[in-house]
Amino acid sequence: MTAPTQRSRLAPLVLGAIGIVYGDIGTSPLYALQQAFNPEFHVSAEPANVLGIVSLTVWMLTIIVAVKYVGLILRADNNGEGGVMAIIALAASSVGGNLRLQKFVVIIGLCGAALFFGDGVITPAVSVLSAIEGLEVATPTFKPYVLPLAALILTALYVGQKHGTGRIGVLFGPILAIWFVVLAVLGVANIVRAPQILAAFNPLYGMRFMWHNGWIAFVALGAIVLTVTGAEALYADLGHFGKRAIRVAWFAMVFPALLLQYLGQGALLLVNPQAADNPFYRQLPDWGVVPLVMLSTAATVIASQATISGTFSLVRQAIQLGFIPRMHVVQTSAASIGQVYLPVVNWMQYVLVVAVVLGFGSSAALAAAYGIAVTGTMLITTLLTFFVVRYGWKLPLWLALAATGFFAVIDITLYAANSLKLLQGGWFPVAVAVVTFIVMTTWKRGRTVLHAKLQAEAVPLDVILASLMRSPPTRVPGTAVFLRAEDEGAPRAFMHNLLHNKVLHERVVFLTVHVETVPWISADERVKVTPLGHHCFQVDVRYGFKNEPDLPRALEFCRSHGLSFEPMETSYFLSRQKVIPIGGPGKKMPQWRERLFAAMTRNAADSADYFRLPLNRVAELGSQIEI
């Protein structure tokens, strides 16, 4: 590939990364420094404090984002994919057969995924609300309309999710590019007025601020960390844009624009300390506030869209890996398999987002809830990266500790600072995370218990087939496909069909779906066909956790293995279990978790819908199972 061709392909990826990857961190200037000078921290906007806080901001962006995420974390990819589920799978596979380490990795990884859900609720709320609050700077008359207007914008955003982002997604990059240019221009204009702010590049100012202010400075760290919210998106969107595009976008536009903006806000405070109540919107005279509010709102909606889409993607991956019950998944784009819509997730998140907007009432109150989810997720990513570096890359222990320990100390410090705000709103993302963690672990544990129960009661498939063929039942035309779990034995639907219908199709296929701990399985590795004799076959279908399950399409690949399917002559038989929690001594789960698992099983999406089976060719045979 020639250099011009490479550049022509890189440019749209870089523009897309600016619009999708950096929306969250790019809108942090709306509220980050405002929160650092929140009156409750008792940090006045005197020059020493301004230089100290801006210095901490500059070096936090440099160390956490530029060095940790762009330099290190992006290297820990799972076959080109990133995100919390990708690194859980990668770290778990890296530790090999060490089951104790695997279990530990999965547990802390699920904690990270649970915190991401809490973050996904706070991000749209605080971003949109902080943008609309600029109207109060233009005139206090708008104050009563801030909350209703924010709720209206968020409602429109969630209502539009079912249509996907294909039509408007092309605008994300250009709008955010304009946004970053505006940030840089505003920053430069203020720096010119007070060039002494450039001294903030000296880390000693940040250290002095921490030393002289002690406990107050430690508490203020909980607000300063808001400058790096959205850093996880660099890793989560790795598979969409690739390392090079994400890095070019960061160093060519996003990083310089953010540095100039934060330095500019600091310069403004050196000239006008009273602007600390809203240093972002105070950068302009009153006539410029409303246009800036409009641009800010567009930027925050885009940032929120990226978070919502990321939540959809994470849930789908969690379903594939067996941590969340099956849900109805709508593919919103024929061109991009990553664009999906999950109605249940969409409306659950919408209710929570609007509730926190109305309940907390301001971006200042929401900011207290924001940091704890962000810093918790960052810490867990660092811990998982250690296992990848040590066991996956086979680096010496001292080097693995050095590569991740430095960042872990920073993450722990920032998390501790944010934990102080637990009672001021930090409890909310923690509560969301706890509920999510309970749901995921209960579903995973319940599926394990249910599978063990089925395995214990199952009759080996080869024994059943051998017995049948000694005195075969009547065989009817067509192909019967029976879904079969791994190591299940003879599927219950198969046994029920024999018991009630007393016939066997002329061709019988037992189909097992395997989800691997890699993001993608190529088409040529999709299926494996094993003849069982007497026109019976075992078909194994393999998916990565980012592949879209589509069993009829997967069966088309069997043609190269000598097994072809005629759609109108193929019937699919599914087993539908009704789980009955009975409790009692010696049970694998507490009764409350058994009941929760049973409720999730009842409300899980149909296998036929999830695997894209033609509904007019599906027969479900039910059974009750006590756990």
N, C-alpha and C positions, 0 to 999 in steps of 0.2 A: 504494500500500500504506500503510495507516494505521500510526501509531507503535506502538500496542499489538500489531499483527500482526507488525511487524518485531522487536519485543522478544520476542514468543513464539517466533519462529523463531530468534532469536539465542541464547536461553538454552540449548537443547539442544546447539547447536554449541559454545558456550563450555564446557559441561560435558564434551562429547566431547573438546575440545582439551586440557582439563586432564588427562583420562585417557590420551590417546594421545600428544599432542605433548610434554607436559612430564614424562613418566614418567622419562626418563633423567636430565635435569638435576635433577629433583625428588628423586632418590635419591642424588645426589652428596654431601649432608651426611653420609651413612653413613661415608664414607671420606676426603673431601677434606682437612679440617683435620688428621685423624689422620696423613695422609701428609705434610702440611706440617711437622709436628713429628716426623717420623721420625728416630730417633737417628742414622741415617747422614748426615743433613744437618748435624748438630751445631748445631741451632737449639733452644735451651732455651726453655721456656715462661715466660720472664720477661716482665714487663708490656710493655716496649718492643717485644719481638718479637711478642707477642700482638697488640698494637694495630697493629703494622706489617702482619702477615699478614692480619688481619681487614680492615684498610683496603684492602689490595690486592684482597682478595676482593670487598668491596663495590663497588669501582670497576671490577673486571673484569666483574662482573655488569652494571654500568651501561653501560660502554663497549662491551663485546663483544656482549652479548645485547640490552640495551634500545636502544642507539643503532645498532649495526652491523646486527644481524639484524632486529629489530623495526622500526627506523626506515628502514634503507636496503635491505637484501637482499630483504625482502618486496616491495619495489616492482619488483624485477627478475623479474617473473613471465612465464612463457611461456603466454600465453592463459589466465591464471588458475592455471597449474600451476607447481610448484617442484621442487626436488631437483636432484641433480648432472646427471642426463641431460637434464632440462629446460633447465638453464642452458647445458649444452654445445650443445644444438641452438639455443638462442636466441643465444648468443654467436657461433656459427659462421655463423648467418644474418645477424647484425648486421654482420659484416665484409664481407658482400657477395661480390664476385667476387675478392677478394684471396686466392688459393689458399694462399700461404705463411702468412698469418695464420690462415686456416681450419685448416690442418694443425697449426699451433702450438696453437690453441685446443682442437682435438680431442685432441691428445696430452696436454696438461696436464689436460684434463677427464677423460680416461681414468685418469690418475694419481689424480685425486680419487675416481673411482668405485672404483678398486682399493683405495685406502686405506679407503674406506667398508666394503668387505668385511672388511678386517682389524679395523676398529672393530666390525663386526657380530658378530665372534667374541668379542672381549674384553668387550663390554658385558654380555651375559647372564652370563658367568662371574664378572666382578668384582662385579656388582650382587647376584646371589644369594648369592655367597660372603660378601660383606661383611655381608649381613643375617643369615645363619646364624651368623657369628662372634660375634654378640651373646650367644649362649648361653654362650660362654666367660667373658663378663663376669659372668653370673649365677652360674656355678659352673665351675671348671676340669674338673669331671667330664665335661662335655659335649665336651671338646676332641677326643677320638678319633672322635667321631661327626660332626664338622663337614663334612669332605670327603665321606663317604658320603651324608650327608643332602643336601648341595648337589647331588651328582651325581644323586640320586634325583629331586629336584625338577626339575632340568633335563631328565631323561629323560621325566618325565611331561609337561613343557611341550612337548617336541618330538614326542612320540607323539600329543599332542592336536591338532597343527597340521592334520592331514587333515580334522578336523571343522570347521575355520574358527573365527572368533571371534564369529559372529553371536549365539550363545546367551548367552555370558558377557560379550560386549563392552559390553552395557548397564551392567555393574557397574563398568567401568573408571573412568568419570568420578566416580561417587560415592565409590569407594574412595580414589582419588587426592585427591579434595576433602577427605575425612576426614584423609588423610595430611598435606596441607598445613596444615590447621587444627591438627593435633597438632604439626607443626613450629613453627608460630607460637606456640602456647601454651607449649611447652617453652622456646622462645627468650625470650618475655616473662618467664617465671618466673625465668630465670637473669639476665636484664638487670636485674630489680628488685634482685637481690642485689649486682650490681656495675654500677651505671648509668654509671660512668666509661668503659665500653666504647663508649658512644655517640660518644666522641671519634674513633673509627675512621672516621667519616664525613669527617673532615678528611684529604684525600689526602697531606698532608705527612708523616703517620705512615708511610704506605707508602713514600714517597720516602726518608725517613730510614732505614727498614729496609734498603732496597736500598743506600743510600750507606754505611752503617756496616758492613754484613755482606759487601759486595762479592761475591766469587765464590760464597760459601756462599748468599747471597740469590738469586743467579742460578740456582744449582742448585735451590733450593727453589721457584723459579717453576714448575718441571716438575711439582710437586705441587699448587701453588695453582691451576694451570690446570684441574685436575680439577673445580673448582667450576662450570665452564661446559661440561662434557661434555654433549652432547645438544642444544646450541644449533642444530646443523644440522637437527634435527627440525622446528624452526619453519618452515624453508624447504621441507623435503622434504614436509611434510603440508599445504602451502598449498592444494593442489587439493581436499583433503578437507573443510577447515573454512573457508577464506577468510581474508583479512587481518584483517577486523574481529574475528572470533571469537578468533583467535590473539592479537591485541593486547589485547583486553578480558581474556582469561584471564590473560595475563602481568601486566598492570598492576593488575588487581583482586584477584588471589589469589596467583599463583605468585611474583612478584617480592617483594611484601611478606613472604610466608611465608619465603622463602629468606633475605632480609636479616635478619629477626628470628632465624632459626635460627642463622646464622653468627655474628651478634652475640651470641646466647645462648651458643653454644659458647665464644666468646672470653671472655665474662663468667665462665663456669665455670672457665676456665683461669686467670683473674686471681685467683679465690678458691681454686682447687685445682689448682696446676700439675701434680700427679701424674696428673690425669685426661687428660693428653695422649696416653696410650697408646690411648684410645678415647673421645674427648670426646662422641661422639654417645650411646652407651649409658650413659656415666657421668652423664648428666643426671638419671637416675632412680635411686631406691634399688633394691636387688636384687629386691624383689617386683614392680617394674614392668617389669623387663627382658624377661621372657618374653612378656607381652602386646605389648610394643613390637617384639620379634623377629617375632611373628606378623604384625603390621601391616606391618613392614618387608619381610618375605618376600612378602606379597601385593603391595606396591608395586613391589618389584624384579621379580617375575614379570610384572607389567603392563608395566614398562619394557622388559623383555626381549622381551615379545610384540610391542611396537611396533617394536623393532629387527628382529626376525625378519620381521614383515610388510613392513617397509620394504625388507629384502633381497629378498624375493620380488618386490615391485613393481619394484625397480631392475633385477633380472635380466630380468623380462619386458620392460621398456622397452629394455634392451640387446639382447635378442633381436630386437625389432621394428626397432631401428636397425641391426642387422647386425653387432653386436660380439660376440655369443655364439651358439653353435650352438642350434638349436631344441631345446626341452625339452618334456616333457609338462607341461601346465598344467591344473590342476583348479580350476574355478570353485566356490568354497565357499559362495557366497551368490547367490541368484537376485535379491536386491534391490540388492546393491551389486557393481558390476563390478570394483571395486578389491580385493575380497577373493579372493585366489587362493592356491593351494598348489602348490609345485613340489617333488615328492618328492625328486629328486636333490639340489637345493640344501638342502632341509631336513636330509637325513641327512648330507651332507657337513659342513654347519655344526655339526650335533650332535656328530659325531665330534671335530671340532676344539675345540669348546667344552669337552666333557668332558676332552679331552686336556690343555687348558691348566689346567683346574681341578685335576686330579690332578698335572700336571707342575709348576705353579708353587706350588700348595699353600696359598696365602694371598692375601687381597685386597691386602696390602702388596706382595707380589711382583708381582701382576698389575697394580697401579697403575703400575709402571714401564713396562709394555708399553702402557698405555692412552693416555697423553698424546701419544705421537708420531703415532698415527693420527689423533687428534682435531685436533691443531694443524696437521697436514699438510692435512687436509681443509678446515679453516677458511681456510688460506692460499690454497689453490687456488680456493675459492669467491670470495675477494676478488679474485684475479687475473681470473677469468672475469667478475666483475661490472664490472671496469674496461672490458672490451670492450663490454659491454652499454651502460654509461653513455656511453662515448665514441662508439661507432659506431651503437648502436641508438637512444639518446636524442639523439644529435647534440650533446652538450654540448662546450664548448671544452676543449681538451687540459688546460689548467691546472686547470679545475674538476673534470674527471674524475680527474686525478691527486690533487687535494686531497681529493676524496670517498672515494677508495679507498686512497691512499698512506698516510694516517695509520694505517688499520687494517692495511695490509700490513706496516708497520714493527712493530706490536705482534705480528702473527701470526708474523713471521720471528723475533722475539725469543723468543717462547714455543716455537716449533719448535726453535730452537737449544738452548734450555734442556732440552727433552725429548730431543734427540738425544744428550745426554750419557749417557742411560740406555740407549743402544743395546745394550750388552753385558749389561745387567742384565734384559733381557726385551723391550726395545724392538725387538729384531731380529725378534720373532715377527710382529707386524702388518706390518712391512716385508717379511718373507718372503712372507706371504700376499698382500700387495699386488703384489710383483714377479711372483709366479706368475700372479695374476689379470691383470695388465697384459700379460704375455707371451701368455696365452691369448686375450685380447681383440684385441690387435694382430695376432696370427697368424691368427685367424679372419677379421678384416677384410681383411688383406692377401691371404690365401689366396682369399677370395671374389672379390677384385678380379682376381687372376691367373686364376682359373678362368673368370670372366666374359669376360675378354679372350680366353682360349683358345677359348671357345665362340663368341664373336663372330667371331673370325678364321676359324673353320671353318664357320660357319653360312651357309646359302643364304638370300638375302632372301625373305621370305614372299610378297611380291607376285609375284616371279618364279616361285616354285613353284606358286602358285595359278593364274597365267596359263597355265603349262605344263599343269597338270592339267586345266583346263577346256577345253583344245583337244581332249583325248581323255579325258574323265572316266572314272574307274573306276566300278564298280558302287556305287550309293548305297543304303545300308540304312537302315531306319527308326530314328528316335531322334535324340538330340542328343549330340554328343561335345564335351566341354570339355577343352581342352589347356592346362595351365599353361605360361606362357611368361614368361621373364625379360625385363626391359627391354632393348630393342634386340637381342634374341637372334636374330632372324630366324625361320626355321621351326623350331619346337620339335623336339627329337630324338624325343620320344614320337610326334609326328605323322608324322615320316619313318619311324620303325620300324613304326608301324601300317600305313602304306601298303606298306612293303616286305614285311611278313610276312602281313598279312591281305588286302592288295590290294583294300580297300573303303574307301568314304568315307561317313560318316553323312549323312543327308539335311540335317542342320543341324550346322554346325561352329562352335565358339566358341573363340577364342584368348583366354585370360584372363591378364592381367598385374596383379600386386599392387604397388602403390606405397605406401611408408611415408614420410610427410612429416615434416619437422622441427617439427611442432606436435603438442601432445598429443592433440587430438581433431579428427576430421573429422565433420561432421554427416551425418545420413542422406541429406539431399537433395543432398549433394555426393559421395555414396559411389561412384556408378558413372558411367561414360561409355561409350556404345555407338557403335561406328563400323562401318557396313555395309561389307563387302569384296566384295560381289557373290556370286551363285551360292549364296545361303543360308549364307554365311560371315560371321562377325562378330568384331571385336576388342572385347573388354570390358576396360576399365581400372577396377580397384577401388582406391580410395584409403583409407588408414587413417592416423590419427595414432599416435604411438608409445605411447599409452595405450589406444587402442581394442583391443577383443578381436577377433582375426581369426575370421570365420565366413563362409566363402565361400557356402554354400548360402543363408544369410540375405541376403548381399549381392546374390546373383543375383535375389532377389525384387524388388529395387528396379529391375531392368531392365524390369519390366512397364510402368512409366510411359514407357519409351523404345520401346515396341512389341515387346519381346522377352520372352516368358514361358517358364518352364521347368516341365515336368512331372517331378517327382522320380523316378518309377519308369521314366521313359524317357530319363533323363539319365545318361551315363557320364562319369567323370572319368579322364583319361589323364595319368599323371605320369611324368616322366623321373627316374630314379634313377641318379646318376653314382657310379661307383667310382673314386676318385682314386688314381692310381699315381704315387708320387714317384720320379723317375728321376735327379735330381741332375745333375751335370755343369756345365761352364762356361757362362756366359751366362744362368744361371737367375735368376728374379726373387726367389727366397728361398733361404736356406741349406738344405741338405738336412735338417737336424734340424727346421727349421720346416715343411718340406714333409711330413715324416713325422708331425709333430704335427697338421698340418692334415688330413692323410689320416685319422688316427685319430679326430679330432673329426667328420669327415664321416661315417665309418662309424657312429659312436655317436649322431649327431644324431637327434632324434625324426623320425618319418615326416611328410612334408608332409600326408598325409591326416589324421593325428591332429591336427597343429597347426592346420590350416585347418578342422577340424571337418567333413570330408567323410564321407559315409556309406560305411563300409568295403565294403558289399556292392555299391557302384556304382563302385569304384575299380579301375583296372588300372595297374600299374607296369611300365614298360619300361626296362630297365637298359642302361648302356653304360659303357665304361672310358675314362677321360681321363687322359693323362699330363701331369704338370706339372713 
